Amino acid sequence: MTHASILAIRSHFPALQPDAIRPPYIFFDGPGGTQMSRQALDAMVAYITGGMANLHGTFPTSVGTDALLDEGRQAVADLLNCEPQEVAFGQNMTSLAFAIARGLAGFINPGDEVVVTELDHRANVDPWVTLAKDRSAVVRFIPVSPETYTLELDDLGSLINERTKLVAVGMSSNVTGTVTPIERIIARAKEVGAITVIDAVHAVPHLPIDFRALGADVLLCSAYKFFGPHLGVAVVSAELFEKLAVYKLAPAPTDIPHKLETGTQNHEGIAGLIGALEFVQALGEGSTRKERLRAGLEAIDAYEQELAQELERFLLSVPQVRLYRAPAGTRKTPTLAFTIEGRNSREVAAWFAKHHHMCIADGHFYASTLADKLEVGAQGGWVRIGLAPYNTAEEVEQFKAALQEFLAE
């Protein structure tokens, strides 16, 4: 991406435009939620102002809403290479995970084992831990290395065994950015017949994903992490989805994917999701939406990696900073977590917001198992910078200068 193309990208985000009321923010909080693209916003407004309606009616706005949801499923299918009927929408990833966990209760028996990881956001841990507790199953954790911030997979053969019925793993860490080789984990789970659940919330904004090639059973993500509104997305393989026993109203549909979508969905949010994916595909080339989406994500990834590498080099050069980053050769997203010696992370983040209008997050980011293992709680967790395609090299330079100013004070 050229400087001109980055400026063009930034023009698609209303939150980045000059405002007489507030100072211009520098948004380094992408892992917590990206800014919304103009395409997403316009699609939401168009649906709302064009006449909102519920589903399955005979009048035009209801028929149009039915078509909107069909188009939303197809857009996600093109993004993740799955079938449209495998796509379900919900309030957020966490709510969908708990709903799916309830539906999987019949697959788990006393003495069975459920495997989760020490690296993951708790949204891909606690639904399955709760399921295990309810079914008197055993929970086992794939450990994380405190030196490399990667999962320790040498004992994968014994961790995932004939007693294992479910394996939940994140594609990439929302703290360290570590991209986990989930193909290896999925392959082992399939050898023993275990269900696999992939948390791709942090991965989808940065990496092209092929659900069919992965061979996973469930994949979860969130539209507000990739330039859209707050909306959860679940992809469930048709084979498992048909067997999933969900809590639902008696008259509600029993077919997939509708049986998982309890109650009226966020129709304007689904319109916004389609708009957000229009932004992504506009960054790539190809004869189909699927090809353009993949090319767009590849372009985003290449650009973000350049910025992240410069930021990583700088943070490693500052003696007072401890960077929690996997070593060279490990695939990573442009998310960098660090602590500053003797300083509380919340104090640090607040200083950047006050003095430089930089949106930088702090805390454990719900990766609380990792935070406990790395003993960052006493410092208020980590300071985290996450990059998006609307960030610039100039913003990175501003951060570098600001951090030096903070340390000088």
Phi, psi and omega in degrees: 000134179272170177302319180296320181291327177293320176298322178295319177299314181298331180293344179275000184241105182304326182294343181268353185278152180305143183220129181286343185272317184238158177289158178290125179273152168252115188267103175251023186249031181306320180298334177277345181148125179282167171288156184272135179285155178301323180298320179293314180299313181297322180294322178294314180296320180298318179294316183294313184283340180278354180113103180278151179201160173273179190276166165067021175269174180262350184272160192301318183291329176288316177299321178294325178291320174303315181293325178299314180294322176299318180292323177298318179294319180293323179296317177294321178300322177290326180290318190249001182055062174227183177269145181304323181287354176268000185257123176237145179254156179198184184300314179192174182299318184298314180297319178296320180297316179295322179295318178294321178300317177300319182292340180267003184305322182290348179271348186245130180238161178307134180090345174293168181236142176240131184247127175232186183232160176279350184269339193282156163301142185294346176294340175251022176236302189294325175302323183276328173295318177297317177301314180298317180297316180297330184255010180057040177263169182260137177257131176235142181252133166283120185286158175251142178283126178286354178263320185253348181060032175239159178288141177271109189252008182297328181259024183301325182297327178269328178295317176256108187227191184295342178272349183286129179246340180211138177232124179241126183214145177273144178288324177209149183282135177279002178250300185270344184081358182304126174266118184275139176287074187292339179303319180295320181290316179298319180299316179294320179297320180293328179299327182256005176077024181273149174284139179245134179238125183247124171272108181249019183303313183277343184273320187304322180293347189237336191231135170296137184232137179239097183301318182295317181291326179296323182078018179284165178266324182223138173224134184238141176206178186222131185293331183286353173274345179231057165077014180243193180276175179288110184199133177265148180228130175239133171248121181236125180305139185304322181300315178284321184302319180299329183270348187290123179264105186256154172285123184205166174288145184302317182279353184292158182302148178252356181276165177269145000269003191297332184294339178273343183269076183287131180077179180289133182276170178277083187297317179294329176294321178294322174299319179295324176300315179299318179296319179298321179288335172297321177297314182297314184290338177292343179274351183238172179241158179156167182271346179231162177299321180300315179293320180292322178296315180297315180296323178297317178293324177295321178293318177300313182300313182299318181291314181297324180297323177299312180296317183296321180296321177293318178295320178296315179302318181294311183297324178292339182273352184264116186299327184281352184259136169250117181263129181261085190221133179297153184292167177305142182098345176264129179295135181218150170274168184280054180238122186233125179246138181210166171233158178243127185307125175078006182236140176284135186297326178293321176300318180297310182298320179295323179296316179296322179293317184289316189266337184225009177054037178260129179270096182236130187269161177216159177125199179262348175057032180064008169267058192290329176296316178296319180298319179294317183294323181270359173056051179259000184299322182296337179262010181080021182085208183259162158264134185230130172246127176234129185265153177228168184293347176271356173283156185234163175298327179295322178294322176298318178296323177296320178296317180301315179295321181294320180295320177298322177296317179299315182292326178294325178291000000 
